[in-house]
Amino acid sequence: MLDTRRPRHHDRLHAGFGACETEETRMITLYGGPTPNARKIAIALEELGVEWRLETIDILAGDQLTPAFLALNPNNKTPVIVDDGVPAGEPPFVLWETGAILLWLAEKTGSLVPQDPRERAICHQWLMFQVSAVGPMFGQHAHFTFYAKDRHPYAMERYANEVTRLLRVMDRQLAKTTYIAGETYSIADIAIYPYIMREVKARAAEFPNLMRWGALVGARPAVRRGNATGEARKETIAGGMDGFNDEHRSILFGERQYKALDGVG
Ligand SMILES: N[C@@H](CCC(=O)N[C@@H](CS)C(=O)NCC(=O)O)C(=O)O
């Protein structure tokens, strides 16, 4: 399903691309839905003011397992971006993995990263921390708390502890700096914000520095718009799993997930 958002100009992004692309081909399509990973990219695109549209991939319906989607991302995960802003005659540029997408957008535009090389490396450090630790650990925490059919106390405790530990790491960092990687708002903040704020707000007293940072980042119009991308299905609203059934489990963690690479998604 296509989003009806109004196309907007994106001079900064395409200033970084050179002058080869034509006006009518300047469009980034974001394949994704109402998930933190897709919202990271939507926030970055909104911050950059580029022209983009959402192509909804409903992961509870198995849209990510189809051969057509696998042709975009052989790892069958959202988000993916497809950028038509390429030199005439070249195929659209396809990219997946949120860390790679955020870095690419930042590099092409010289935006959303510090200019100083060491500060930029620190920004990359926190971005990697998000994609290698925050994303997977929060994901496993949600899996065992909300999605797994059976209760596994060891796993629930392990990932809940790790979520708390990671939040403490970030809260301590934000006692020292305005943004997660220093004094510059960056793709590291964008990567982290959609993942953690529900947990942070539910435990506000434990994480005063994350609350301060969350208010600052969350007040940005681009963050508000990007973080509203997609419409959550009732099965996943507020972490409640009403209606989350064995078919959804098969798609996300079971037979349909594991057969998708055989082209039977
Ligand atoms: N490391 C990947 C994670 C992507 C990911 O796990 N996406 C989820 C949605 S948040 C997904 O598409 N899941 C569908 C599935 O596993 O079938 C990234 O950062 O892009």
The ligand as an SDF file (V2000), in Angstrom:
LIG
                    3D

 20 19  0  0  0  0  0  0  0  0999 V2000
   19.3960   -5.8200   11.4940 N   0  0  0  0  0  0  0  0  0  0  0  0
   18.2360   -5.4810   10.7240 C   0  0  0  0  0  0  0  0  0  0  0  0
   16.9940   -5.9060   11.4910 C   0  0  0  0  0  0  0  0  0  0  0  0
   15.7590   -5.8420   10.6260 C   0  0  0  0  0  0  0  0  0  0  0  0
   14.5640   -6.5460   11.2630 C   0  0  0  0  0  0  0  0  0  0  0  0
   14.7100   -7.3890   12.1680 O   0  0  0  0  0  0  0  0  0  0  0  0
   13.3520   -6.2060   10.7770 N   0  0  0  0  0  0  0  0  0  0  0  0
   12.1400   -6.8080   11.2620 C   0  0  0  0  0  0  0  0  0  0  0  0
   11.1020   -5.7520   11.5770 C   0  0  0  0  0  0  0  0  0  0  0  0
   11.6540   -4.6280   12.8540 S   0  0  0  0  0  0  0  0  0  0  0  0
   11.5260   -7.6980   10.1940 C   0  0  0  0  0  0  0  0  0  0  0  0
   11.4510   -7.2950    9.0410 O   0  0  0  0  0  0  0  0  0  0  0  0
   11.0680   -8.8980   10.5510 N   0  0  0  0  0  0  0  0  0  0  0  0
   10.3970   -9.7710    9.6470 C   0  0  0  0  0  0  0  0  0  0  0  0
   10.8220  -11.1970    9.7870 C   0  0  0  0  0  0  0  0  0  0  0  0
   11.6940  -11.4950   10.6060 O   0  0  0  0  0  0  0  0  0  0  0  0
   10.2730  -12.0270    9.0570 O   0  0  0  0  0  0  0  0  0  0  0  0
   18.2330   -3.9700   10.4230 C   0  0  0  0  0  0  0  0  0  0  0  0
   18.7850   -3.2100   11.2370 O   0  0  0  0  0  0  0  0  0  0  0  0
   17.7440   -3.5690    9.3550 O   0  0  0  0  0  0  0  0  0  0  0  0
  1  2  1  0
  2  3  1  0
  2 18  1  0
  3  4  1  0
  4  5  1  0
  5  6  2  0
  5  7  1  0
  7  8  1  0
  8  9  1  0
  8 11  1  0
  9 10  1  0
 11 12  2  0
 11 13  1  0
 13 14  1  0
 14 15  1  0
 15 16  2  0
 15 17  1  0
 18 19  2  0
 18 20  1  0
M  END
$$$$
